[in-house]
Amino acid sequence: MNEDPRCCGSGTCIIDTEGRCWCGQQWDGEKMAAPPRQPAKPAGKATAGTDPGLEPQP
């Protein structure tokens, strides 16, 4: 097996064709680094009757 220059040195890197390693790091063209953070998706709004703990108010 050939030594991948993108490996962090642990010897356990498994890097896919997109440059992503199983550990969560990604090749940025120069080094392995944490991928950019994705913005959180907004939570849906709860409405009466959708949650058993929410009772409609009279």
CORLIN-V309978 format. One record per residue. N is the residue number from 1. RES is the residue in one small letter. SS is DSSP state (H for helix, E for strand, - for the rest). PSI is psi as a letter, one per 20 degrees, with the letter a starting at -180 (NA if undefined). OMEGA is omega in degrees with one decimal (NA if undefined). Layout:
n	res	ss	psi	omega
N	RES	SS	PSI	OMEGA
N	RES	SS	PSI	OMEGA
//
This chain:
n	res	ss	psi	omega
1	m	-	p	-178.8
2	n	-	q	176.8
3	e	-	p	-179.7
4	d	-	p	-179.7
5	p	-	i	178.7
6	r	-	i	-177.4
7	c	-	q	-178.0
8	c	-	i	-179.9
9	g	-	i	-179.3
10	s	-	h	-177.4
11	g	-	j	-178.8
12	t	-	j	-178.6
13	c	-	p	172.6
14	i	-	o	-172.1
15	i	E	p	179.5
16	d	-	r	-176.8
17	t	-	i	177.8
18	e	-	i	-179.2
19	g	-	j	179.3
20	r	E	p	177.6
21	c	E	q	179.9
22	w	-	h	-177.0
23	c	-	i	177.6
24	g	-	i	177.7
25	q	E	r	-179.4
26	q	E	q	177.8
27	w	E	p	-179.0
28	d	-	j	-179.0
29	g	-	h	178.9
30	e	-	h	-176.3
31	k	-	r	173.0
32	m	E	p	-178.5
33	a	E	r	175.8
34	a	E	p	179.1
35	p	-	q	178.0
36	p	-	q	-179.8
37	r	-	q	176.8
38	q	-	p	177.7
39	p	-	q	179.4
40	a	-	q	176.9
41	k	-	p	179.4
42	p	-	q	178.5
43	a	-	q	177.5
44	g	-	q	179.7
45	k	-	p	176.6
46	a	-	p	176.7
47	t	-	q	179.8
48	a	-	p	178.7
49	g	-	i	178.9
50	t	-	i	-179.4
51	d	-	p	-178.6
52	p	-	h	179.1
53	g	-	i	179.5
54	l	-	o	178.1
55	e	-	p	177.4
56	p	-	p	179.4
57	q	-	p	178.9
58	p	-	NA	NA
//
